Amino acid sequence: MFKKNDGHNQQKLYSSYSTLHPRTQKKLEKSWAPIFYEHVFRRIDEKPFAILYSPDKGRPNFPVNILLSLELIKHIFDYTDEMLLEQYNFNYQLMYALGESNLGERYLGERTFYLFRRRVYEHTIQHPDQEDLIFGQFKGLLHHFLEVTGIDTRQQRMDSTLFMSNIKMAGRLALAYDVLEQALRNCPVELLPENLKEVRGPEFKTTLLHRTRSSQVPGRLQEMLNLSAALLELVEGKELASSPEIALLARFLEEQAFYDRETDSWHSKENKDISADSLQSAYDPDATFRNKGGKVNKGYTFNLAETCADENPVQLVTDYTTENSSASDTGMLQERLPKIKENTDIKDLYVDGGYYSQDTEKMSQQQEVNVHYTDMTGKAPDPEKIPLTEFKFDRNLNVLACPKNHPSLKSNFKEESGMINAHFSLEYCQQCELRENCPIKFQKTSAVLRVNHKSVLAAHARARTFAEPQRKEAVSKRAAAEGSISAIKRSQGGDKLRVRTHPKVQVVTGFKMIGRNIRQIIRYFQGETRRCTTASAKKVYPVQTVSALPPPSTGAVCTS
């Protein structure tokens, strides 16, 4: 049964805090714990999690705000579960952050912690079209952080990176064994012929993966494909055929091999014929393959947006998402930009050239956000030709005038084909000094500019990108996003997660992003900021105090 935890608002007569030495109390008040309690623990909204519990039956739940806070602390400090539970049991600083008055007063068992996490995962899997519960907490805490710090969200930057879930970098032969062995474990032994029974033995794995020479790999891979096909044929029409393990084996065979009707056999595909979204692990069917910048990754893509205004004392993550490795940067930007616009006051977004596409330009115009690229993909225009940016267009993509400011006779934009057609005076254009370099084509009765509207969008984007000093500013603002991603990977365990499958990856990533913002908020209140700027020095937000615990120390807003 769900019950909200608000007991921490009531101060107790006796507490572990009152027994501490006064100097120890002062040190505690200057630590991260009071900041966490005031600006994280007390701001957690428990109500959305009521859906995970029975409304009127059973014993009251363990406090959701404590469980969520423990998850956040785990990903702030990159604790393992064992380390986290040990800290909960014996670290009063952590208990102080959770609003607990006395050390060891509330017992937390491993099972309680794991069952809560399981409920969150299952809810995410069962409601894929809904915003996950952790992203909802991310938004709520972000709005509070922005309010108390006054951080400017009009300028933001975005970057992506690749990371792995808890899988190994297996080759095709190891993958074939893992998938087949997993399927065999779910089949009755009496159903299997001798050749498939042998696969379940430890000697088979040792011989296959550790005693096979490189020259023998193609033959052994073919053997595994034949065994996989034999098992699928064996369970066809039986209840076993609908199990997830058999379905995964069927997917593997379909992606890694092709069926030759003439020989009535399966043959392995060439590496180049296997798609990037093919199965990469028997234990994580959502992970995909990608080669980015010469670095091979089997897992997922992580995309992050954060503030980047120079006057901000610290920068906060404003949005995140995870997709499989084959997802494009442009696709993620187009998906996330409307949500970022909805949650913040974004006006300018700084990204690298991988995010550029004509659809991105169209989307950014619809959202009224200026996207600044550090570079651009695609073929560069002919430098000897007059760029399309020299022509004047109205909001409906009609051409008003040419580079010499001569008006068009008529102009129209056909949305179905995306083509812009503009007619100019033939007599005037023939006498124009720019006619040799102008993209206009001469016809019998008029001079015509015929161009796709996407080319116009690209021309304007290219002009913005390569113009100085805008280009230098875009490179400078976007570059620090790589530092944020590096910090998440190094200090928060974001390089290789301890979970598998996309729903779990999304939830854990959410905890890490909230943890990243909490780290920044702690820096803000402890005075460990980037610089002391005029804008941030003018606006200082005091920390609200509560009666349940001593007031936390705010510290200085800016360093000298």
N, C-alpha and C positions, 0 to 999 in steps of 0.2 A: 504494500500500500504506500502511495506517495505521500510524503510529509515534508513540508518546507523547513529548512534549518535556519532559524533566526535566533537561536538561543545565545549566540555570541554577542548579541546586542545588550544582553543583561549582564552587568558586572557582578562578579562573585565576591563574597566577603574575603575569602582566602584564595590565593593563587600562587603558582610557582614564581611568578614575577615578583611578588612582594618579598620573597625570601632571598632574592638576588642581592648582591652587594651593590650599593649605589653607583659605583663606577662601572660595574657590569651592566647595570640598567641603562646607563648612558650609552655604552657601546652598542647595546641591543637596539636602542632607539635610533642610532645613526646607521644601522645596517639596512639591508634590503627588506627585511621582514615586515616592518611597519608600512613601508610603501606598498608591498604586495598586499597586505591585509586591507589597506584603505582603498587602493585603486584597482585591485583585481578581485580579491575574495569577496568583498562587500558588493561588487558590481556584477557578479555572476548571476544570470537569470536562470533560476532552477525550473521555472514553470514549463518550458518546452520539453523537459525531460520527464514530465509526469506521464507522458504517453508510453514510457518504458515500463511502467508499473501498473498494478491493478488499482483502480480508483477507490475501492472500498473493502478489499479482502487482503488478509495476510498481515504480517508484522510490518511496522514502519520501516522504510528504506534507510540505509546508511546515507548520511547527508550528501546530496549531489554536489554541493559547492565544495565540499572537502575532497571528494573523488576527482572532480575536474581540476581543482587546484593542484592535487598531487600529480595528475597527468602533466599539467603545465610545468611544474617544478622539475619533473623528470626530464622534459625536453629542453628546459632552460639550461640545466647542468649536465645533460646527457647521462643521467643515471640509468642503471639497469633496474629491473623490478626489485631485485633483492636489495640493492643499495637504497632504493627509494623507501621500501618498507622499514629498513633499518634506521634510516633518517627519521621516519615518522615515529618510530618507537622511542628513540633516544635523543633526538635533537630538539631542544626547546625552541631554538630560533625558528625552525620550520613550524613547530606547533603554534608559535606566536603568530606566524604569517597566516595560519588557518583559523585564527580566532579561538584557539583552545587555551583555557586558563591554566590547566594543570597537565604536566607531562604524564603520559600513560593513562589518562583518565578514560579515553575512548579507545577500545580495542578495534583494530582493523585486521581481518584475516585475508590471506592471499586470495581465497576463493571469492570473497566479496568484491575485491578489486577486479579480478578477472571476469566475473559475471557481469559487472557493470560495463566493462569494455566490450564484452561480447554483445550485450544489448545494443550498444551504440553502433557496432559494426552491422548487426543484423537489421537494424532500422534503416541504415544507409543502403544496404543491399535491397531491402524490400521496397524502398521508395526512391528509386534512382532518379526520378524526375523532380523530386523535391530538393530544396536546399538542405544540405546536411546539418545536423544539430551543432556541430563544431564551428561551421562557418557562421552560423547565427551568433554564437558567442564571440567569434572574431569581430564581427561587425559591431556588436554592442559595446565591447571593450574599446574598439578603435574609436568610436564616436566619443566615448568618455575621455580617452587619452587626448584626442584632438581638442576637446573642450578645455581640459585643465592646462594644456600646454600652449594653446593658441597657434599650433603649427599650421602653416600655409599649405593647402592641398592643391592649389591652382597649377603648380608645376610638379609633374611626376615623371618618373623614368620606368622603363620596363626592360626585363631581360629574362632569358630562359637558360636552363641547363639540363643535363642528363644525369640521372641517378639510377641506382639499382634497388630492387627489393631484395628480400632475403633468399637469393638464389645464387647458384654458381654459374660461371661462364663455361657451360658444357658445349662440347662439339656435337656434331650430328650423331656420332656413334653412341656417346654417353646419353644424349637425349633419347635416342631410340630405345636404349636399355631402360631408362627411367620410366618412360611412358608404358612400355610393355610390362615391366615388372610390377608397376602400380596396378595395371589392369588385371594381371594374373593373381595378385593378392586378394582380389575381390571375387575370384572364381573358385568354386569347390574343387578340391584336388582330384576327386574321382571323375570329374568331367574332362580333365586334361589328358592329352596323350603324352607319351614319354618325352618327346622333344621339347614340349612346353614345360613339363615338370622340371626339366634340367635347368631352365632359365631361373627358377626360384632358388636354386642352390648357390651358396657363396662362391664355389669354385668357378661357376660360369661367369660371374661378374669379374673376378680376378683375371681370368683368361682373356675376357673380351676387352677390358679397359686398360689392363696393365701389361699384358703379354702380346698384344697385337702390334706388329710392326707397321710402319706407315704404308708400306707397299701392300699390306694385307687389309687395310681399312675398307676399300671399296667392296671387297668380297664379304667381309664381316657385316658391313652395312646392308648389303643385299640379303644376307642371311636373316638379319633382324627384321627387314621388311617382309620377308617370306613368313616368318613366325608371326608377325603382327597380322598379316592377311589371313593366316590360318586360324588365329584366335577369333578374329571378327567373323569368319565363316562358321566357326564352331558355335558361337553364341547367337547367330542370326535366328530370329524368330523366337528367341527365349526372353524371359523377363530381364535377364542380365544385360541385354543389348541396350536397355534404356538407362543404365547406370552412368554416372558422370565419368568414371574411369574408362569405360568402353567408348563413350562418346569422344573422349580426349584422344584415345588411340585411333579412332576413325579419322579425326581431324588431322592428326599427325601423318597418317598414311596418305591422306588426300593432298596435303601440302608438300610432303617430301618426296612423293613418288607419283608415277603415272601408270595406268593399266594398259598393257599391250594385248589387244584382243587376239591377235594372230598367234602369239605364244602363250596366251592365257596366263600371264604372270605380271607382277609389279616390278618396275625398274626405278631406281633413284633418279631424281631430277638433278640437273646441273645447279651449282650454287647460284648462278645468275638467274635461274628460272624460279627461284624460291622467293616469295614476296616478303617484304620487310615486316608485315604484320603476322607472319607465320608463328607457330608455337615455338617458344624459346626455353620453356621449362615445364617439366611435368607437374610442378608444384605451384606454378603461377601462370595460368593460361592467359592472363591479360598482358603480360610483359611482351614487348616487341623489340625488334632489332633496328638499330640506326647507326650509321657511320657519319659522324659530324666532326668536321675539321680533322679528319684522319684518326679520330678516336672512336673505337667500336664500343657500343653500349647495348646491353640487353636489359631493358627495364622500362623506364618512364621518362617523360619530359615534365619539368617543373617550370612554371611561369610565374614571375613575381612583378608586382608594381609597387613603387614606394615614392614618397615625397622627395623632392630634390631642390626646393627653394633655398638660396644661399643664406637667407636670414633665419632659417630654422636651426635651433640649437641642436636638435637631433632629428633624424629622419625615421618615419614610421612606414611599415608595410601597409598598403591600402587595399591590396587584392592579391589573390593567389589562385592557382589551379594546377591540377596534375592531369596529364593525358598520357597515352602510350607513346613510345619513342618516335613513332612514325608521324605524329601530329606536327603540323607546320606552325612556325611562329606567326605567320599571317592569320591562320585560322584561329589561333588562340587570342590574338589581339582583337579580331572581329567579334569573337564571342564575349570577351571580358570587358571591352570598352564601354558598352551600354551599362554594365553593372557598376563599373568604376564611376561613370558619370552619375549614376543614381545615388551612390553612397558618398561622393565627395564633390568638391567644386572645381574639378579639373578643367583647365583651359589649354595647357600645353603638355604634350607627352613626348619624351625623348627616348628614341629606340635606335638599334643598329639597323644596317641595311637589310638584314634577313626578314624584317617585319614588313618591308615594302611590297605592296601589290596595288594594282589599280582598284581592286575591291576595298582594300584598306583605306585608300584615299576617299572613296565614295562614302564609306562608313564614317570616317572621321568628320567629313563635312556634314553628314546628317546629325552627328552628335555635337557639332560645333566645337570640336577639339582640334587644335593645330598639332599635327604629328611632325616632329623634327627627326630626320634620319641622319645618321653619321655617314651613310653611304647608300647606294642604291643598286639593286640587282637589275638585270636586263641589259639590252644593247644600248650603248650611248648614242645620241643623235649625231648626225653629220654636223661637224663644227662649222662648215662653210654655209650651211643653210640657216635662214632666219628662224629662230625658235618660235614655237607656237605661243609662247608667253608674250610675244610682241603684239599679237592680235588682241583686240578688246572684245570680251564676251560679257553678256548679261547673265543673270541668275538662271535663266532657262537654256543656257548654252547656245544662244544665238549670237552670231558674229556681228558686232556693231561697227568695227572699223579695222583697217589694216595697219601695219606698222607705221605707215606714213600718215595715219589718221584720216585716211579716205574712207567714207562710209560705204557699207555694202548696199547693193541694190535690193537684195532679198537674202534671207537666211532662214534655215529651219533645222531642227534637231529631231530625228526619228528615233524614238526611244526603243522601238522593237529591234532595230539593227544597230543602234548606238552610233549612227553616222551623223556628222554635222556637214551640211552643205551651205556654202555662202557664195553668192555671185557678186562680182565687182565689174566696174566699167572696163570693157576691153580696151577702149581707146586710152584711158588713163593708165592702165597697167602696162600697156606696151611701151609707154613713154617713161615709165618709172625707172629710176636709177638703181633700184633694188631688185629688178625683175630676174636677174641671173641667179640670185640666191633665195628667191622667194618660193615657198612651197606651192604657190598657186599654179594651176594648169590652165593653159589657154585653149579656149574652144572657139567655135565660129562666131558666136554672138556675145560671149562674155568670158571673163576670167573666173575660174571656180576654185575655191578651197574646199576640198573634200577630205575629211579626216575623222577618225574614230574618236569619240569623246574620251575614251580611256587614254589616248595619246595626249590629249589636252591636260588631263589630270596628272599624267606622268611628267609632262613638261613643267608644270607649275611646281610639282614636288621636287623635281631635279633642280629647279631654280632656287628653291628654298634651301635645299640640302647643300649645294656647293657655293652658295653666296657667303662671303666673309663680311662681318665677323660671326654670323649666325652659325656657320659650320663649326667654328672653333668652340662656341658656346655649347652646341649640341654634343660634341665629343666630350667636353669637360663634364657636363652634367650627367651624361649616360654612363661614363666610365665607372663611377663609384658603385653602380648596381652590381658589377662583378665582385667588388669587395664585400658587399652584403651577402651575396650568394656564397662566397668563399668562407665567410664567417659562420654561416649556417652549416656548411659542410664540415668545417674544422671543429667548431666548438659545440655544435648541437647534434652531431651524428647524422647530418643530412646527406652524406655521400652514398651510404648504403643503409637502407632502413631495415628494421628487424621484423618486418611484416611482409606478407605476400598478398597479391590480388589488388586490383585497383581501388575498390571501396575502402579497404584498410589503409592503403597508401594515402588516399585523400584525407582520411580522418587524422592519421599520424602527422601528415604534412600540416594540417590545420593547427595541431597542438604546437608544432615547431614555429609556425608563423606568429601565433599569439605569444609564444615564448620569446621570439625575437623582439616583438614590440615591448614586452615587459622589460627586457634587458635595457632597451632604449629609455623607457620611462624611469627606470632606476637610475640610469646615468643622468637623466634630466634633473631629478630631485636631489641627487648627490653632487651636482655641480660638475660632472665630468662631461661637459658639452664641447661641441666643435670649436665655438668661438663666442665671444660676447658681442652681439650685434645690436644695433640701435633698436630694431624691431622687437627682438626678444627681451631686451632689457627694459622696455617700456611696459611690458605686459607680464606681470608675475602673479601666478595663481597660488594662493595659500592652500595647504592641505587641510581638508576638513577633519575635525577631531570627533571621536565617539567616546561614549562613557565606558564601553566594555573593556577597552585596553588603553594604555597611555598613548597620548598623541605621538605619531611618528614625526621624526625630524625632517623638514623639507630640504634643508641644505641650500646652497646657493644655486641660482638658476644658471649663471654663466661663470666661466673661469675668467680670470684676469688676463 
